[in-house]
Amino acid sequence: MDGNQQVLPLAFAVVDEETYPSWKWFLQQLSRHVIRGRLGMCLISDRHGGLIKAVREGPDFVSPHGVHRYCLRHVCSNFNSGIKNVVLKDLCWQAGSKYQLRKFNRIMEEIKKQDVKAFAYLDQINKEKWTASHDSGWRCGILTTNMSE
């Protein structure tokens, strides 16, 4: 994030396809040329399996060096793909974007009341990865990857 609280693009790449090898290569280049041992980096992304695997293998986005967080828009979109309920999708967004734990818990209880399977889907995702209330400030208020969409 820059001084004006805007997302700062550090790097981008054009690859043939979004795969584990391409993500691994990209993160290696990012580490070598941009991160260069800096601590406190936060990567916000979709939940692409290849990216998750590549992040786990590299040290830069694993605590205590940095963190990997999920884009809330992607979490809600994936949630809605299975649930197909606009009201619950909106509640998912509300839950993920609340900074106060009690508000997050209240919304999650509402989701649970409306659909236990919907609640179970969200509950199995590591809360620090997708919710502002469990993030500990790593996201600096940024919940999505909208700039790159």
C-alpha positions in Angstrom: 0.0 0.0 0.0 1.3 3.4 -0.8 1.2 6.7 1.2 -2.3 7.5 -0.1 -3.7 4.2 1.2 -3.9 2.7 -2.3 -2.7 -0.7 -3.5 0.8 -0.4 -4.9 1.5 -2.9 -7.8 4.9 -4.4 -7.0 5.2 -6.8 -9.9 3.2 -8.6 -12.5 3.9 -11.4 -15.0 2.5 -12.7 -18.2 2.4 -16.6 -18.2 0.9 -19.2 -20.5 -1.5 -20.4 -17.8 -2.1 -20.1 -14.0 -0.4 -23.2 -12.7 1.7 -24.2 -9.7 5.0 -23.9 -11.7 4.1 -20.5 -13.0 3.1 -19.3 -9.5 6.3 -20.8 -8.0 8.4 -19.0 -10.6 6.6 -15.7 -10.1 6.9 -15.9 -6.3 10.6 -16.7 -6.7 11.1 -13.6 -8.9 9.1 -11.5 -6.5 11.2 -12.7 -3.6 14.5 -12.2 -5.4 13.8 -8.8 -7.0 11.2 -7.1 -4.8 10.9 -8.5 -1.3 14.6 -9.1 -0.9 14.4 -10.3 2.7 11.9 -7.7 3.9 9.6 -8.8 6.7 5.9 -8.0 7.1 4.7 -8.7 3.5 1.0 -9.5 3.0 -0.1 -11.3 -0.2 -3.8 -11.1 -0.9 -5.0 -13.5 -3.6 -7.7 -15.9 -4.8 -7.5 -19.4 -3.5 -5.9 -21.0 -6.6 -4.5 -24.3 -5.6 -1.2 -23.8 -7.4 -0.7 -20.5 -5.7 -1.5 -21.8 -2.2 1.1 -24.6 -2.8 3.7 -22.2 -4.0 3.2 -19.9 -1.1 3.6 -22.7 1.4 6.9 -23.7 -0.1 8.4 -20.2 0.0 9.3 -18.3 3.2 8.2 -14.8 2.3 4.4 -15.2 3.0 4.6 -17.7 5.9 4.7 -16.3 9.4 6.7 -14.8 10.9 8.1 -13.3 7.7 4.8 -12.4 6.1 1.3 -13.7 5.5 -1.0 -15.0 2.8 -4.6 -13.8 2.9 -7.6 -14.5 0.7 -9.5 -12.0 -1.4 -12.9 -11.6 0.3 -14.6 -11.1 -3.1 -13.3 -14.5 -4.2 -14.3 -16.2 -1.0 -17.8 -14.9 -1.3 -18.0 -15.7 -5.0 -16.8 -19.3 -4.4 -19.2 -19.5 -1.4 -22.1 -18.4 -3.6 -21.2 -20.9 -6.4 -22.1 -23.7 -4.0 -24.8 -22.1 -2.0 -26.6 -20.0 -4.7 -28.2 -17.6 -2.3 -27.7 -13.9 -2.7 -28.7 -13.1 0.9 -26.2 -15.5 2.3 -23.5 -14.2 -0.1 -24.2 -10.7 1.3 -23.9 -12.1 4.8 -20.6 -13.7 3.8 -19.3 -10.3 2.7 -20.6 -8.7 5.9 -18.9 -11.3 8.1 -15.6 -11.1 6.3 -15.5 -7.3 6.3 -16.3 -6.7 10.0 -13.4 -5.7 12.2 -15.1 -6.3 15.5 -15.2 -9.9 16.6 -18.6 -9.7 18.2 -20.1 -8.4 14.9 -18.4 -11.1 12.9 -19.8 -13.7 15.4 -23.3 -12.3 15.2 -23.3 -12.5 11.4 -21.9 -16.0 11.4 -24.7 -17.0 13.8 -27.2 -15.5 11.3 -25.7 -17.6 8.5 -25.9 -20.7 10.7 -29.5 -20.0 11.4 -30.3 -19.7 7.7 -28.2 -22.6 6.4 -26.0 -24.9 8.5 -24.1 -26.1 5.4 -23.3 -22.5 4.4 -22.0 -21.9 7.9 -19.9 -25.1 7.8 -18.4 -24.0 4.4 -17.2 -20.7 5.8 -16.2 -22.1 9.2 -13.8 -24.6 7.6 -11.8 -21.7 6.0 -9.0 -20.4 8.3 -10.6 -17.2 9.6 -7.4 -15.2 9.7 -7.1 -15.8 5.9 -10.5 -14.2 4.9 -11.9 -12.1 7.8 -10.9 -8.6 8.9 -11.8 -9.5 12.5 -9.2 -12.2 12.7 -6.5 -10.6 10.5 -4.4 -8.8 13.2 -3.9 -5.8 10.8 -1.8 -7.5 8.1 -4.2 -6.4 5.3 -4.0 -2.7 6.2 -7.8 -2.5 5.5 -7.5 -4.1 2.0 -10.0 -6.9 1.6 -9.9 -7.7 -2.1 -7.7 -7.9 -5.1 -9.9 -5.6 -7.1 -7.0 -3.7 -8.7 -5.9 -6.9 -10.5 -9.4 -8.1 -11.5 
